Amino acid sequence: MVIIIARLRRRRAVLRRQKSFKCVLNPLNGLTDGDIFCRYRFRRETTIFLVTLLSPAIQYHTSRSMAVPPLIQILATLRFLATGSFYRLVGDSLGLSIASVARSVDRVTSAVCRLSRTYIKFPTGQYLSDTKKKFFELAGFPQVAGCIDGTFIRIIAPSENEQNYMICDANYRITNCVAKWPDSVHDSRMFKHSHLCQKFEYES
């Protein structure tokens, strides 16, 4: 009886599904620029820029095997944000588990938020003068510092606080962003209660 049980255990060990990893060194290889934009909503050069920018913050400093490299973390995050798909589907496209996709999205978005004040700045000084001039050249409107709208950026809305507003300059560069109001609130009310509106009224 002992021999039979031992044989069954050995057989189960052989038949047990082995943990496998899909080797994806660079999913961008072999894709055209159009394919990359369709999948991730970013150009190849912009994606590489993000990898260079965010790698110090999201790189796993470990000697353990199978750590997800920064490129794959960023692609998983971009894919999730571009499609609003389930983590499982995003993971299947990049050879990642659901948990790995969830960690990647959290690490990348947190790193981006920490850098927001470095890259999202409302025009001042010469930048403000250039922005007003460019808007006047485009539409003939004087003294325009930015365009505001809650649906200007085509994104998958989150389930909570889904109505945001963003302000961009004449080159479509985001210069201000607020993401704390419910969907039913009008853009004008959000702006009226914003720090930026108070700043305009105080300085005018």
Phi, psi and chi 1 to 4 in degrees:
 res  aa     phi    psi   chi1   chi2   chi3   chi4
   1 MET       -  -41.7 -173.9   66.2  178.1      -
   2 VAL   -62.5  -38.8  175.0      -      -      -
   3 ILE   -65.0  -40.5  -63.3  175.9      -      -
   4 ILE   -64.9  -44.0  -65.7  175.3      -      -
   5 ILE   -62.8  -40.9  -67.5  176.1      -      -
   6 ALA   -63.0  -40.3      -      -      -      -
   7 ARG   -66.4  -40.1  -73.5  179.9  177.4  176.7
   8 LEU   -64.2  -39.0  -72.6  173.9      -      -
   9 ARG   -65.4  -41.0  -73.4  177.7  176.7  173.0
  10 ARG   -64.2  -38.8  -75.1 -163.8  -63.1  -91.0
  11 ARG   -65.9  -41.5 -175.6  176.6 -179.2 -176.8
  12 ARG   -63.4  -37.4  -71.8  174.6 -177.9  171.9
  13 ALA   -64.0  -36.3      -      -      -      -
  14 VAL   -71.8  -39.5  172.5      -      -      -
  15 LEU   -80.7  -15.9  -64.6  177.0      -      -
  16 ARG   -60.5  133.7 -172.3 -179.2  -63.5  119.4
  17 ARG   -64.6  126.6 -175.3  174.5   63.0 -179.3
  18 GLN   -80.6  145.0  -61.3  -64.2  -42.1      -
  19 LYS   -70.7  127.5 -171.5  175.1 -178.0  179.6
  20 SER  -123.3  152.5   60.0      -      -      -
  21 PHE  -126.7  136.9  -63.8   91.9      -      -
  22 LYS   -88.6  122.9 -177.8  179.7  178.2 -178.8
  23 CYS   -81.4  109.5 -179.3      -      -      -
  24 VAL  -126.0   95.4 -176.6      -      -      -
  25 LEU   -77.3  -47.5  -62.7  178.7      -      -
  26 ASN  -149.6   95.8 -171.7  -12.0      -      -
  27 PRO   -63.0  -15.5  -20.2   32.9      -      -
  28 LEU   -75.1  -23.3  -59.0 -177.1      -      -
  29 ASN   -63.7  132.8  -71.4  -18.9      -      -
  30 GLY    87.9   -6.1      -      -      -      -
  31 LEU   -99.7  139.8  -65.6  178.3      -      -
  32 THR   -75.8  166.4   66.1      -      -      -
  33 ASP   -60.7  -35.2  -68.5  -18.3      -      -
  34 GLY   -67.3  -39.4      -      -      -      -
  35 ASP   -63.8  -41.7  -69.8  -24.7      -      -
  36 ILE   -63.4  -45.0  -66.7  173.1      -      -
  37 PHE   -65.4  -37.9 -173.7   79.4      -      -
  38 CYS   -64.5  -38.3 -178.4      -      -      -
  39 ARG   -81.8  -39.1  -75.0  172.0  170.1   80.3
  40 TYR  -118.7   -5.5  -55.6  107.7      -      -
  41 ARG    63.3   18.0  -64.8  -64.9 -170.8  -90.0
  42 PHE  -133.1  150.6  -85.8   76.5      -      -
  43 ARG   -75.8  162.2  -52.2  -67.8 -179.1 -171.9
  44 ARG   -57.9  -47.8 -174.9 -170.8  -56.6  -89.9
  45 GLU   -66.6  -33.7   56.9  -88.8   18.3      -
  46 THR   -69.4  -38.2  -50.7      -      -      -
  47 THR   -63.9  -44.4  -56.3      -      -      -
  48 ILE   -63.4  -36.9  -60.5  -56.7      -      -
  49 PHE   -61.4  -42.6  169.3   76.6      -      -
  50 LEU   -63.1  -39.5  -73.7  175.5      -      -
  51 VAL   -61.6  -46.1  173.3      -      -      -
  52 THR   -63.4  -40.7  -56.6      -      -      -
  53 LEU   -70.6  -41.9  178.7   68.4      -      -
  54 LEU   -96.9  -14.0  -59.4  176.9      -      -
  55 SER   -52.4  -45.2  -74.8      -      -      -
  56 PRO   -58.1  -29.0  -24.5   35.1      -      -
  57 ALA   -89.0  -26.2      -      -      -      -
  58 ILE  -114.5   -4.3   64.6  176.2      -      -
  59 GLN   -65.3  132.0  177.2   76.4   51.0      -
  60 TYR   -80.6  117.5  -76.8  101.8      -      -
  61 HIS   -92.1   79.3  -59.8  -74.1      -      -
  62 THR  -148.3  152.4  176.3      -      -      -
  63 SER   -95.3    0.8   58.0      -      -      -
  64 ARG   -71.4  150.0  -61.5 -179.7   63.2 -179.3
  65 SER   -75.5  159.7   60.9      -      -      -
  66 MET    67.0   23.2  -52.7  -48.9  -62.3      -
  67 ALA   -67.0  135.5      -      -      -      -
  68 VAL   -73.0  120.4 -178.2      -      -      -
  69 PRO   -69.7  159.5   24.1  -32.4      -      -
  70 PRO   -55.1  -41.9  -29.0   36.7      -      -
  71 LEU   -57.4  -45.2  172.8   62.3      -      -
  72 ILE   -69.2  -37.8  -54.4  -57.9      -      -
  73 GLN   -60.3  -43.6  -67.2 -176.1   57.8      -
  74 ILE   -69.2  -42.1  -70.5  171.8      -      -
  75 LEU   -64.2  -39.2  -68.9 -179.2      -      -
  76 ALA   -63.1  -41.0      -      -      -      -
  77 THR   -66.9  -46.1  -57.5      -      -      -
  78 LEU   -62.5  -39.9  -66.0 -179.9      -      -
  79 ARG   -63.8  -42.1 -178.0   75.8  166.9  170.9
  80 PHE   -65.8  -45.4  170.9   71.8      -      -
  81 LEU   -68.7  -32.7  -64.2  175.8      -      -
  82 ALA   -74.8  -31.7      -      -      -      -
  83 THR  -112.7  -22.1   63.5      -      -      -
  84 GLY    66.2   23.0      -      -      -      -
  85 SER   -78.6  170.7 -174.4      -      -      -
  86 PHE   -71.2  151.8  -66.4  106.2      -      -
  87 TYR   -57.1  -35.9  -76.3  162.4      -      -
  88 ARG   -62.1  -43.8 -179.4 -177.1  -60.9  -82.3
  89 LEU   -68.4  -38.9  -62.6 -179.9      -      -
  90 VAL   -63.4  -43.3  174.0      -      -      -
  91 GLY   -64.1  -39.8      -      -      -      -
  92 ASP   -60.9  -33.7  -72.0  -14.1      -      -
  93 SER   -75.7  -17.1   67.3      -      -      -
  94 LEU  -124.1    4.2  -66.8  167.6      -      -
  95 GLY    74.2   33.6      -      -      -      -
  96 LEU  -116.5  154.2  -60.4  176.1      -      -
  97 SER   -78.9  166.5   65.8      -      -      -
  98 ILE   -59.6  -43.1  -63.9  175.4      -      -
  99 ALA   -63.3  -38.5      -      -      -      -
 100 SER   -66.5  -39.1  -67.3      -      -      -
 101 VAL   -64.9  -44.0  174.3      -      -      -
 102 ALA   -60.9  -44.1      -      -      -      -
 103 ARG   -66.0  -38.2  -75.8 -168.1  -65.3  -92.3
 104 SER   -64.3  -45.5  -64.2      -      -      -
 105 VAL   -61.5  -42.6  171.1      -      -      -
 106 ASP   -65.5  -44.5  179.7   67.1      -      -
 107 ARG   -67.1  -43.5  -71.3  169.5   67.5   87.3
 108 VAL   -70.6  -46.7  172.0      -      -      -
 109 THR   -65.5  -36.1   52.9      -      -      -
 110 SER   -65.0  -40.7  -64.4      -      -      -
 111 ALA   -65.2  -39.4      -      -      -      -
 112 VAL   -65.5  -43.2  169.1      -      -      -
 113 CYS   -61.7  -36.9  -71.9      -      -      -
 114 ARG   -66.6  -23.1  -72.4 -166.5  -65.8  -88.9
 115 LEU   -97.0    0.5  -68.0  171.1      -      -
 116 SER   -59.8  -40.6   61.1      -      -      -
 117 ARG   -69.0  -19.7  -68.2 -175.0  179.2  -86.2
 118 THR   -76.6  -33.4  -57.9      -      -      -
 119 TYR  -110.9  -21.5  -68.6   91.7      -      -
 120 ILE  -103.9   99.9  -58.9  178.5      -      -
 121 LYS  -133.7  133.3  -63.8  179.9  178.9  179.5
 122 PHE   -76.0  142.9 -162.0   77.1      -      -
 123 PRO   -58.8  137.9  -22.6   32.9      -      -
 124 THR  -141.6  162.1   56.9      -      -      -
 125 GLY    57.9 -132.7      -      -      -      -
 126 GLN   -65.8  -35.0 -173.0   59.1   44.2      -
 127 TYR   -60.2  -40.9  177.2   23.1      -      -
 128 LEU   -65.9  -42.7  178.4   58.6      -      -
 129 SER   -62.9  -42.5  -61.2      -      -      -
 130 ASP   -65.1  -37.3  -66.6  -18.1      -      -
 131 THR   -66.0  -45.5  -60.9      -      -      -
 132 LYS   -61.3  -40.9  -67.7  178.7  178.5  179.5
 133 LYS   -64.2  -41.7  179.9  179.8  177.9 -178.2
 134 LYS   -67.1  -40.7 -176.0   67.0  178.2  -67.1
 135 PHE   -64.1  -38.5  -88.0  119.0      -      -
 136 PHE   -65.7  -38.0 -175.4   78.4      -      -
 137 GLU   -66.9  -33.5  -67.1  173.1   -9.6      -
 138 LEU   -78.2  -43.1  -70.6  172.9      -      -
 139 ALA  -129.0   -4.9      -      -      -      -
 140 GLY    77.0   12.9      -      -      -      -
 141 PHE   -94.0  125.0  -87.7   77.1      -      -
 142 PRO   -83.3  154.4   31.0  -35.0      -      -
 143 GLN    58.4   37.0  -58.1  -61.1  -44.4      -
 144 VAL   -97.3  122.2  175.1      -      -      -
 145 ALA  -100.0  -13.6      -      -      -      -
 146 GLY   178.7  164.3      -      -      -      -
 147 CYS  -109.0  134.7  -72.0      -      -      -
 148 ILE  -120.1  139.5  177.7  173.7      -      -
 149 ASP  -168.9  147.9 -169.5   50.0      -      -
 150 GLY   -82.7  -12.6      -      -      -      -
 151 THR  -125.0   23.7   56.5      -      -      -
 152 PHE   -67.8  -38.7 -174.5   80.2      -      -
 153 ILE   -94.4  128.8  -54.2  -61.2      -      -
 154 ARG   -83.9   94.7 -165.0  174.6 -177.1 -178.3
 155 ILE  -130.7  164.3   60.0  174.5      -      -
 156 ILE   -80.3  118.9  -56.2  -61.7      -      -
 157 ALA   -71.1  140.7      -      -      -      -
 158 PRO   -71.1  166.6   26.5  -34.7      -      -
 159 SER   -75.1  -22.1   58.0      -      -      -
 160 GLU  -123.8  151.2  -63.1  180.0   -1.8      -
 161 ASN    50.8   46.2  -63.8  -30.1      -      -
 162 GLU   -78.0  -13.9   53.9 -172.6   56.2      -
 163 GLN   -97.9  110.2 -179.4   66.9   16.4      -
 164 ASN  -115.1  169.8  -48.7  -37.9      -      -
 165 TYR  -130.7  147.6   82.4   68.6      -      -
 166 MET  -131.6  147.7  -64.6 -176.1 -178.7      -
 167 ILE  -118.5  136.0  -62.1  177.7      -      -
 168 CYS  -128.5  159.1   73.0      -      -      -
 169 ASP   -90.2 -171.5   64.1   11.7      -      -
 170 ALA   -69.6  -13.1      -      -      -      -
 171 ASN  -102.7   17.9  -65.4  -46.9      -      -
 172 TYR    64.8   20.9  -55.4  101.8      -      -
 173 ARG   -86.9  126.3 -177.1 -174.5  -64.7  111.8
 174 ILE   -69.0  126.3  -64.0  174.1      -      -
 175 THR  -115.7  -10.8   57.7      -      -      -
 176 ASN  -160.8  145.7 -169.9  -94.7      -      -
 177 CYS  -150.9  134.9  178.3      -      -      -
 178 VAL  -131.0  130.9  171.7      -      -      -
 179 ALA  -136.3   73.4      -      -      -      -
 180 LYS  -147.5    4.1   65.1  178.4 -178.1  179.8
 181 TRP  -104.8  148.5  -67.5   87.3      -      -
 182 PRO   -71.5  166.7   24.3  -33.6      -      -
 183 ASP   -63.6  -28.9 -176.2   52.6      -      -
 184 SER   -77.2  -11.7   57.9      -      -      -
 185 VAL   -80.6  132.5  179.6      -      -      -
 186 HIS   -73.5  151.0 -166.2  -86.6      -      -
 187 ASP   -55.3  -40.9  -67.3  -14.6      -      -
 188 SER   -64.2  -37.6   60.8      -      -      -
 189 ARG   -69.2  -40.6 -176.6 -177.3  177.0 -169.7
 190 MET   -60.6  -44.2  -72.0 -171.3  -70.6      -
 191 PHE   -67.0  -38.2 -178.9   69.7      -      -
 192 LYS   -60.8  -33.0 -177.1  178.1  179.2 -179.5
 193 HIS   -97.8   12.6  -70.8   82.2      -      -
 194 SER   -89.8  159.7   69.6      -      -      -
 195 HIS   -63.7  -34.6  171.3   73.2      -      -
 196 LEU   -65.4  -40.7 -172.6   60.9      -      -
 197 CYS   -63.4  -44.3 -178.7      -      -      -
 198 GLN   -62.0  -36.4  -63.9  174.0   15.0      -
 199 LYS   -64.4  -43.0 -177.0  174.2 -176.5  -66.6
 200 PHE   -61.8  -45.9  -81.7  143.9      -      -
 201 GLU   -67.0  -35.5  -68.8  179.1   -9.9      -
 202 TYR   -71.5  -36.8  177.5   77.0      -      -
 203 GLU   -88.4  -12.7  -65.0  179.5   -6.7      -
 204 SER   -78.9      -   59.1      -      -      -
